[in-house]
Amino acid sequence: MKIALHKKLACLVVLGGTLIVMATGFGGDKEPYKLPDKPKEAAVSTFSEYMNASMSRDYDKMLSLSDDYRFKTERARLNFLKAQGTPIDYRIMSVDDSDPSKIVVSSITKYKDMELPPIKHILAFEEGKYKLQMRNVVVNMIPSSPDYKTVEYEPEEVDDDLENNFN
């Protein structure tokens, strides 16, 4: 049996003339991304940048500051953003930084004709920066309903109907 290890690329084992790849670790000498010294402030800054971009309809900035599992194509994602209403203001109500790699910002967003109840937004630390994780949120805005202003978070999965509507 021989073991060969070369710069974290692969560990190979030869057993009875059969070559078996046991592990691979491509990526060279990249260091893992380190969380910022002040994760809460960094996440809140990213969230604020996203909300300001949303209020000014800066779609490129909105796309760069967020990830959206609901869409397979950037075109559908961009068309979806363009179809959304424009917020006129927002207020951060609370920040849960108990997991610095996944910070939750709860905020109220105000539009011209309504104000949404607090919605929890997840900011995940990915590739050296925080990104807003987009997801389907259902808010009951029917005033006569007994569960008026309740918020439901739908499961994280690609929504083919949503994709098709905005392609």
Buried (B, 14 or more C-beta within 10 A) or exposed (E): EEEEEEEBBBBBBEEEEEEEEEEEEEEEEEEEEEEBEEBBEBBBBBBBBBBBBBBEEBBEBBBEBBBBEBBEEEEBBBBBBEEEEEBEEBEBEEBEBEEBEBBBBBBBBEEEEEBBBBBBBBBBBEEEBBBBBBBBEEBBEEEEEEEEBEBEEEEEEEBEEBBEEBE
